[in-house]
């Protein structure tokens, strides 16, 4: 499995995604030398659809329980100051 830095991913995104899609390559994405993400191919289109459906379900669950008057983006922005 290849390791690449986030800057290299940014600079070579198209060729890396092509490698993942066509060659089934897997990458560990690093940030400042430490693993930050794992880029892997989706095995089947159905698996991808299941993942999106799960993300949508989780989004609805979070929205239903959201108690703040501020959006998540606003709260994150406040923590970055």
Jmol script that loads the backbone (N, CA, C; Angstrom):
load data "model"
ATOM      1  N   UNK A   1       0.845  -1.164   0.000  1.00  0.00           N
ATOM      2  CA  UNK A   1       0.000   0.000   0.000  1.00  0.00           C
ATOM      3  C   UNK A   1       0.896   1.235   0.000  1.00  0.00           C
ATOM      4  N   UNK A   2       0.558   2.182  -0.858  1.00  0.00           N
ATOM      5  CA  UNK A   2       1.384   3.372  -1.010  1.00  0.00           C
ATOM      6  C   UNK A   2       0.999   4.434   0.008  1.00  0.00           C
ATOM      7  N   UNK A   3       1.986   5.187   0.454  1.00  0.00           N
ATOM      8  CA  UNK A   3       1.763   6.337   1.321  1.00  0.00           C
ATOM      9  C   UNK A   3       2.039   7.594   0.522  1.00  0.00           C
ATOM     10  N   UNK A   4       1.119   8.561   0.594  1.00  0.00           N
ATOM     11  CA  UNK A   4       1.347   9.841  -0.067  1.00  0.00           C
ATOM     12  C   UNK A   4       0.895  10.958   0.865  1.00  0.00           C
ATOM     13  N   UNK A   5       1.562  12.064   0.748  1.00  0.00           N
ATOM     14  CA  UNK A   5       1.204  13.229   1.545  1.00  0.00           C
ATOM     15  C   UNK A   5       0.004  13.944   0.949  1.00  0.00           C
ATOM     16  N   UNK A   6      -0.656  14.707   1.777  1.00  0.00           N
ATOM     17  CA  UNK A   6      -1.847  15.418   1.332  1.00  0.00           C
ATOM     18  C   UNK A   6      -1.514  16.399   0.200  1.00  0.00           C
ATOM     19  N   UNK A   7      -0.343  17.006   0.228  1.00  0.00           N
ATOM     20  CA  UNK A   7       0.052  17.929  -0.846  1.00  0.00           C
ATOM     21  C   UNK A   7       0.200  17.183  -2.167  1.00  0.00           C
ATOM     22  N   UNK A   8       0.821  16.001  -2.129  1.00  0.00           N
ATOM     23  CA  UNK A   8       0.955  15.206  -3.346  1.00  0.00           C
ATOM     24  C   UNK A   8      -0.415  14.772  -3.853  1.00  0.00           C
ATOM     25  N   UNK A   9      -1.302  14.405  -2.942  1.00  0.00           N
ATOM     26  CA  UNK A   9      -2.665  14.042  -3.338  1.00  0.00           C
ATOM     27  C   UNK A   9      -3.326  15.203  -4.064  1.00  0.00           C
ATOM     28  N   UNK A  10      -3.168  16.400  -3.527  1.00  0.00           N
ATOM     29  CA  UNK A  10      -3.753  17.581  -4.151  1.00  0.00           C
ATOM     30  C   UNK A  10      -3.189  17.784  -5.551  1.00  0.00           C
ATOM     31  N   UNK A  11      -1.893  17.653  -5.696  1.00  0.00           N
ATOM     32  CA  UNK A  11      -1.242  17.903  -6.978  1.00  0.00           C
ATOM     33  C   UNK A  11      -1.507  16.821  -8.017  1.00  0.00           C
ATOM     34  N   UNK A  12      -1.748  15.603  -7.558  1.00  0.00           N
ATOM     35  CA  UNK A  12      -1.909  14.475  -8.482  1.00  0.00           C
ATOM     36  C   UNK A  12      -3.262  13.786  -8.354  1.00  0.00           C
ATOM     37  N   UNK A  13      -4.273  14.497  -7.888  1.00  0.00           N
ATOM     38  CA  UNK A  13      -5.570  13.879  -7.579  1.00  0.00           C
ATOM     39  C   UNK A  13      -6.124  13.045  -8.732  1.00  0.00           C
ATOM     40  N   UNK A  14      -6.128  13.581  -9.934  1.00  0.00           N
ATOM     41  CA  UNK A  14      -6.711  12.848 -11.069  1.00  0.00           C
ATOM     42  C   UNK A  14      -6.017  11.520 -11.316  1.00  0.00           C
ATOM     43  N   UNK A  15      -4.686  11.526 -11.342  1.00  0.00           N
ATOM     44  CA  UNK A  15      -3.979  10.271 -11.624  1.00  0.00           C
ATOM     45  C   UNK A  15      -4.106   9.286 -10.468  1.00  0.00           C
ATOM     46  N   UNK A  16      -4.161   9.782  -9.248  1.00  0.00           N
ATOM     47  CA  UNK A  16      -4.308   8.880  -8.096  1.00  0.00           C
ATOM     48  C   UNK A  16      -5.693   8.236  -8.096  1.00  0.00           C
ATOM     49  N   UNK A  17      -6.727   9.033  -8.337  1.00  0.00           N
ATOM     50  CA  UNK A  17      -8.093   8.470  -8.402  1.00  0.00           C
ATOM     51  C   UNK A  17      -8.193   7.467  -9.548  1.00  0.00           C
ATOM     52  N   UNK A  18      -7.570   7.772 -10.676  1.00  0.00           N
ATOM     53  CA  UNK A  18      -7.573   6.837 -11.807  1.00  0.00           C
ATOM     54  C   UNK A  18      -6.911   5.527 -11.398  1.00  0.00           C
ATOM     55  N   UNK A  19      -5.804   5.605 -10.667  1.00  0.00           N
ATOM     56  CA  UNK A  19      -5.103   4.408 -10.198  1.00  0.00           C
ATOM     57  C   UNK A  19      -5.982   3.597  -9.247  1.00  0.00           C
ATOM     58  N   UNK A  20      -6.686   4.272  -8.370  1.00  0.00           N
ATOM     59  CA  UNK A  20      -7.593   3.581  -7.437  1.00  0.00           C
ATOM     60  C   UNK A  20      -8.708   2.891  -8.214  1.00  0.00           C
ATOM     61  N   UNK A  21      -9.278   3.629  -9.155  1.00  0.00           N
ATOM     62  CA  UNK A  21     -10.413   3.091  -9.915  1.00  0.00           C
ATOM     63  C   UNK A  21      -9.994   1.953 -10.847  1.00  0.00           C
ATOM     64  N   UNK A  22      -8.933   2.153 -11.617  1.00  0.00           N
ATOM     65  CA  UNK A  22      -8.557   1.179 -12.636  1.00  0.00           C
ATOM     66  C   UNK A  22      -7.688   0.046 -12.105  1.00  0.00           C
ATOM     67  N   UNK A  23      -6.739   0.383 -11.241  1.00  0.00           N
ATOM     68  CA  UNK A  23      -5.780  -0.613 -10.769  1.00  0.00           C
ATOM     69  C   UNK A  23      -6.107  -1.165  -9.393  1.00  0.00           C
ATOM     70  N   UNK A  24      -7.197  -0.642  -8.791  1.00  0.00           N
ATOM     71  CA  UNK A  24      -7.620  -1.066  -7.449  1.00  0.00           C
ATOM     72  C   UNK A  24      -6.538  -0.748  -6.412  1.00  0.00           C
ATOM     73  N   UNK A  25      -5.767   0.306  -6.661  1.00  0.00           N
ATOM     74  CA  UNK A  25      -4.703   0.711  -5.743  1.00  0.00           C
ATOM     75  C   UNK A  25      -5.296   1.266  -4.449  1.00  0.00           C
ATOM     76  N   UNK A  26      -4.545   1.155  -3.378  1.00  0.00           N
ATOM     77  CA  UNK A  26      -4.939   1.711  -2.088  1.00  0.00           C
ATOM     78  C   UNK A  26      -3.837   2.646  -1.617  1.00  0.00           C
ATOM     79  N   UNK A  27      -4.227   3.721  -0.967  1.00  0.00           N
ATOM     80  CA  UNK A  27      -3.277   4.720  -0.487  1.00  0.00           C
ATOM     81  C   UNK A  27      -3.549   5.067   0.965  1.00  0.00           C
ATOM     82  N   UNK A  28      -2.483   5.298   1.708  1.00  0.00           N
ATOM     83  CA  UNK A  28      -2.574   5.916   3.027  1.00  0.00           C
ATOM     84  C   UNK A  28      -2.207   7.382   2.797  1.00  0.00           C
ATOM     85  N   UNK A  29      -3.113   8.278   3.120  1.00  0.00           N
ATOM     86  CA  UNK A  29      -2.874   9.702   2.965  1.00  0.00           C
ATOM     87  C   UNK A  29      -2.298  10.218   4.276  1.00  0.00           C
ATOM     88  N   UNK A  30      -1.161  10.906   4.199  1.00  0.00           N
ATOM     89  CA  UNK A  30      -0.525  11.409   5.410  1.00  0.00           C
ATOM     90  C   UNK A  30      -0.621  12.931   5.470  1.00  0.00           C
ATOM     91  N   UNK A  31      -0.633  13.429   6.675  1.00  0.00           N
ATOM     92  CA  UNK A  31      -0.601  14.862   6.932  1.00  0.00           C
ATOM     93  C   UNK A  31       0.533  15.094   7.918  1.00  0.00           C
ATOM     94  N   UNK A  32       1.529  15.823   7.480  1.00  0.00           N
ATOM     95  CA  UNK A  32       2.730  16.054   8.283  1.00  0.00           C
ATOM     96  C   UNK A  32       3.380  14.739   8.727  1.00  0.00           C
ATOM     97  N   UNK A  33       3.383  13.783   7.809  1.00  0.00           N
ATOM     98  CA  UNK A  33       4.041  12.516   8.059  1.00  0.00           C
ATOM     99  C   UNK A  33       3.247  11.490   8.848  1.00  0.00           C
ATOM    100  N   UNK A  34       2.049  11.868   9.284  1.00  0.00           N
ATOM    101  CA  UNK A  34       1.229  10.934  10.080  1.00  0.00           C
ATOM    102  C   UNK A  34       0.005  10.503   9.271  1.00  0.00           C
ATOM    103  N   UNK A  35      -0.379   9.230   9.329  1.00  0.00           N
ATOM    104  CA  UNK A  35      -1.556   8.765   8.593  1.00  0.00           C
ATOM    105  C   UNK A  35      -2.805   9.557   8.981  1.00  0.00           C
ATOM    106  N   UNK A  36      -3.552   9.983   7.958  1.00  0.00           N
ATOM    107  CA  UNK A  36      -4.762  10.761   8.192  1.00  0.00           C
ATOM    108  C   UNK A  36      -5.989  10.130   7.530  1.00  0.00           C
ATOM    109  N   UNK A  37      -5.781   9.388   6.453  1.00  0.00           N
ATOM    110  CA  UNK A  37      -6.919   8.801   5.739  1.00  0.00           C
ATOM    111  C   UNK A  37      -6.453   7.572   4.968  1.00  0.00           C
ATOM    112  N   UNK A  38      -7.422   6.769   4.598  1.00  0.00           N
ATOM    113  CA  UNK A  38      -7.165   5.550   3.828  1.00  0.00           C
ATOM    114  C   UNK A  38      -8.037   5.634   2.586  1.00  0.00           C
ATOM    115  N   UNK A  39      -7.421   5.711   1.419  1.00  0.00           N
ATOM    116  CA  UNK A  39      -8.137   5.814   0.151  1.00  0.00           C
ATOM    117  C   UNK A  39      -8.178   4.435  -0.483  1.00  0.00           C
ATOM    118  N   UNK A  40      -9.373   3.898  -0.632  1.00  0.00           N
ATOM    119  CA  UNK A  40      -9.549   2.556  -1.192  1.00  0.00           C
ATOM    120  C   UNK A  40     -10.643   2.580  -2.245  1.00  0.00           C
ATOM    121  N   UNK A  41     -10.606   1.658  -3.201  1.00  0.00           N
ATOM    122  CA  UNK A  41     -11.660   1.602  -4.208  1.00  0.00           C
ATOM    123  C   UNK A  41     -12.959   1.054  -3.620  1.00  0.00           C
ATOM    124  N   UNK A  42     -14.058   1.529  -4.143  1.00  0.00           N
ATOM    125  CA  UNK A  42     -15.350   0.954  -3.776  1.00  0.00           C
ATOM    126  C   UNK A  42     -15.477  -0.337  -4.561  1.00  0.00           C
ATOM    127  N   UNK A  43     -15.750  -1.401  -3.867  1.00  0.00           N
ATOM    128  CA  UNK A  43     -15.753  -2.726  -4.505  1.00  0.00           C
ATOM    129  C   UNK A  43     -16.848  -2.884  -5.554  1.00  0.00           C
ATOM    130  N   UNK A  44     -18.018  -2.387  -5.260  1.00  0.00           N
ATOM    131  CA  UNK A  44     -19.125  -2.486  -6.202  1.00  0.00           C
ATOM    132  C   UNK A  44     -19.945  -1.219  -6.099  1.00  0.00           C
ATOM    133  N   UNK A  45     -20.662  -0.907  -7.157  1.00  0.00           N
ATOM    134  CA  UNK A  45     -21.504   0.285  -7.122  1.00  0.00           C
ATOM    135  C   UNK A  45     -22.543   0.178  -6.018  1.00  0.00           C
ATOM    136  N   UNK A  46     -23.063  -1.010  -5.787  1.00  0.00           N
ATOM    137  CA  UNK A  46     -24.052  -1.201  -4.723  1.00  0.00           C
ATOM    138  C   UNK A  46     -23.463  -0.844  -3.367  1.00  0.00           C
ATOM    139  N   UNK A  47     -22.202  -1.185  -3.151  1.00  0.00           N
ATOM    140  CA  UNK A  47     -21.560  -0.846  -1.878  1.00  0.00           C
ATOM    141  C   UNK A  47     -21.488   0.660  -1.719  1.00  0.00           C
ATOM    142  N   UNK A  48     -21.211   1.365  -2.800  1.00  0.00           N
ATOM    143  CA  UNK A  48     -21.178   2.817  -2.753  1.00  0.00           C
ATOM    144  C   UNK A  48     -22.542   3.401  -2.453  1.00  0.00           C
ATOM    145  N   UNK A  49     -23.557   2.831  -3.046  1.00  0.00           N
ATOM    146  CA  UNK A  49     -24.921   3.305  -2.799  1.00  0.00           C
ATOM    147  C   UNK A  49     -25.323   3.042  -1.351  1.00  0.00           C
ATOM    148  N   UNK A  50     -24.921   1.909  -0.816  1.00  0.00           N
ATOM    149  CA  UNK A  50     -25.206   1.603   0.592  1.00  0.00           C
ATOM    150  C   UNK A  50     -24.505   2.601   1.510  1.00  0.00           C
ATOM    151  N   UNK A  51     -23.271   2.957   1.177  1.00  0.00           N
ATOM    152  CA  UNK A  51     -22.530   3.926   1.986  1.00  0.00           C
ATOM    153  C   UNK A  51     -23.224   5.285   1.978  1.00  0.00           C
ATOM    154  N   UNK A  52     -23.662   5.737   0.807  1.00  0.00           N
ATOM    155  CA  UNK A  52     -24.368   7.026   0.725  1.00  0.00           C
ATOM    156  C   UNK A  52     -25.682   6.972   1.485  1.00  0.00           C
ATOM    157  N   UNK A  53     -26.397   5.852   1.403  1.00  0.00           N
ATOM    158  CA  UNK A  53     -27.653   5.713   2.137  1.00  0.00           C
ATOM    159  C   UNK A  53     -27.403   5.787   3.641  1.00  0.00           C
ATOM    160  N   UNK A  54     -26.330   5.164   4.106  1.00  0.00           N
ATOM    161  CA  UNK A  54     -25.993   5.216   5.531  1.00  0.00           C
ATOM    162  C   UNK A  54     -25.627   6.636   5.949  1.00  0.00           C
ATOM    163  N   UNK A  55     -24.872   7.350   5.113  1.00  0.00           N
ATOM    164  CA  UNK A  55     -24.538   8.744   5.415  1.00  0.00           C
ATOM    165  C   UNK A  55     -25.803   9.603   5.487  1.00  0.00           C
ATOM    166  N   UNK A  56     -26.728   9.379   4.598  1.00  0.00           N
ATOM    167  CA  UNK A  56     -27.996  10.127   4.622  1.00  0.00           C
ATOM    168  C   UNK A  56     -28.777   9.820   5.899  1.00  0.00           C
ATOM    169  N   UNK A  57     -28.808   8.557   6.291  1.00  0.00           N
ATOM    170  CA  UNK A  57     -29.507   8.174   7.517  1.00  0.00           C
ATOM    171  C   UNK A  57     -28.876   8.853   8.727  1.00  0.00           C
ATOM    172  N   UNK A  58     -27.546   8.842   8.788  1.00  0.00           N
ATOM    173  CA  UNK A  58     -26.849   9.491   9.893  1.00  0.00           C
ATOM    174  C   UNK A  58     -27.090  10.998   9.899  1.00  0.00           C
ATOM    175  N   UNK A  59     -27.133  11.588   8.720  1.00  0.00           N
ATOM    176  CA  UNK A  59     -27.411  13.025   8.620  1.00  0.00           C
ATOM    177  C   UNK A  59     -28.781  13.355   9.195  1.00  0.00           C
ATOM    178  N   UNK A  60     -29.762  12.541   8.884  1.00  0.00           N
ATOM    179  CA  UNK A  60     -31.106  12.758   9.407  1.00  0.00           C
ATOM    180  C   UNK A  60     -31.152  12.571  10.922  1.00  0.00           C
ATOM    181  N   UNK A  61     -30.409  11.586  11.423  1.00  0.00           N
ATOM    182  CA  UNK A  61     -30.364  11.348  12.868  1.00  0.00           C
ATOM    183  C   UNK A  61     -29.722  12.531  13.600  1.00  0.00           C
ATOM    184  N   UNK A  62     -28.623  13.031  13.065  1.00  0.00           N
ATOM    185  CA  UNK A  62     -27.965  14.192  13.679  1.00  0.00           C
ATOM    186  C   UNK A  62     -28.884  15.398  13.622  1.00  0.00           C
ATOM    187  N   UNK A  63     -29.528  15.633  12.492  1.00  0.00           N
ATOM    188  CA  UNK A  63     -30.439  16.775  12.351  1.00  0.00           C
ATOM    189  C   UNK A  63     -31.585  16.705  13.344  1.00  0.00           C
ATOM    190  N   UNK A  64     -32.106  15.522  13.565  1.00  0.00           N
ATOM    191  CA  UNK A  64     -33.235  15.355  14.483  1.00  0.00           C
ATOM    192  C   UNK A  64     -32.839  15.657  15.930  1.00  0.00           C
ATOM    193  N   UNK A  65     -31.574  15.443  16.263  1.00  0.00           N
ATOM    194  CA  UNK A  65     -31.114  15.644  17.641  1.00  0.00           C
ATOM    195  C   UNK A  65     -30.380  16.969  17.842  1.00  0.00           C
ATOM    196  N   UNK A  66     -30.244  17.772  16.785  1.00  0.00           N
ATOM    197  CA  UNK A  66     -29.484  19.019  16.857  1.00  0.00           C
ATOM    198  C   UNK A  66     -30.175  19.987  17.799  1.00  0.00           C
ATOM    199  N   UNK A  67     -29.450  20.504  18.784  1.00  0.00           N
ATOM    200  CA  UNK A  67     -30.062  21.350  19.797  1.00  0.00           C
ATOM    201  C   UNK A  67     -29.582  22.793  19.752  1.00  0.00           C
ATOM    202  N   UNK A  68     -28.632  23.108  18.956  1.00  0.00           N
ATOM    203  CA  UNK A  68     -28.077  24.459  18.910  1.00  0.00           C
ATOM    204  C   UNK A  68     -28.829  25.316  17.898  1.00  0.00           C
ATOM    205  N   UNK A  69     -28.870  26.614  18.164  1.00  0.00           N
ATOM    206  CA  UNK A  69     -29.440  27.555  17.194  1.00  0.00           C
ATOM    207  C   UNK A  69     -28.475  27.807  16.047  1.00  0.00           C
ATOM    208  N   UNK A  70     -27.211  27.463  16.258  1.00  0.00           N
ATOM    209  CA  UNK A  70     -26.182  27.667  15.243  1.00  0.00           C
ATOM    210  C   UNK A  70     -25.986  26.395  14.428  1.00  0.00           C
ATOM    211  N   UNK A  71     -25.544  26.582  13.199  1.00  0.00           N
ATOM    212  CA  UNK A  71     -25.253  25.429  12.348  1.00  0.00           C
ATOM    213  C   UNK A  71     -23.920  24.815  12.760  1.00  0.00           C
ATOM    214  N   UNK A  72     -23.674  23.604  12.293  1.00  0.00           N
ATOM    215  CA  UNK A  72     -22.404  22.937  12.578  1.00  0.00           C
ATOM    216  C   UNK A  72     -21.246  23.755  12.007  1.00  0.00           C
ATOM    217  N   UNK A  73     -21.429  24.319  10.832  1.00  0.00           N
ATOM    218  CA  UNK A  73     -20.383  25.130  10.214  1.00  0.00           C
ATOM    219  C   UNK A  73     -20.065  26.352  11.080  1.00  0.00           C
ATOM    220  N   UNK A  74     -21.083  26.998  11.626  1.00  0.00           N
ATOM    221  CA  UNK A  74     -20.868  28.158  12.498  1.00  0.00           C
ATOM    222  C   UNK A  74     -20.109  27.764  13.769  1.00  0.00           C
ATOM    223  N   UNK A  75     -20.478  26.645  14.360  1.00  0.00           N
ATOM    224  CA  UNK A  75     -19.801  26.180  15.554  1.00  0.00           C
ATOM    225  C   UNK A  75     -18.344  25.837  15.281  1.00  0.00           C
ATOM    226  N   UNK A  76     -18.076  25.185  14.159  1.00  0.00           N
ATOM    227  CA  UNK A  76     -16.693  24.862  13.788  1.00  0.00           C
ATOM    228  C   UNK A  76     -15.898  26.131  13.560  1.00  0.00           C
ATOM    229  N   UNK A  77     -16.512  27.109  12.908  1.00  0.00           N
ATOM    230  CA  UNK A  77     -15.835  28.369  12.648  1.00  0.00           C
ATOM    231  C   UNK A  77     -15.433  29.039  13.966  1.00  0.00           C
ATOM    232  N   UNK A  78     -16.294  28.983  14.955  1.00  0.00           N
ATOM    233  CA  UNK A  78     -15.993  29.573  16.245  1.00  0.00           C
ATOM    234  C   UNK A  78     -14.804  28.897  16.946  1.00  0.00           C
ATOM    235  N   UNK A  79     -14.684  27.588  16.781  1.00  0.00           N
ATOM    236  CA  UNK A  79     -13.582  26.871  17.425  1.00  0.00           C
ATOM    237  C   UNK A  79     -12.250  27.145  16.749  1.00  0.00           C
ATOM    238  N   UNK A  80     -12.275  27.596  15.503  1.00  0.00           N
ATOM    239  CA  UNK A  80     -11.037  27.847  14.753  1.00  0.00           C
ATOM    240  C   UNK A  80     -10.462  29.232  15.021  1.00  0.00           C
ATOM    241  N   UNK A  81     -11.152  30.047  15.724  1.00  0.00           N
ATOM    242  CA  UNK A  81     -10.670  31.412  15.989  1.00  0.00           C
ATOM    243  C   UNK A  81      -9.658  31.446  17.077  1.00  0.00           C
TER     244      UNK A  81
END
end "model"
wireframe off; spacefill off
backbone 0.3
color backbone group
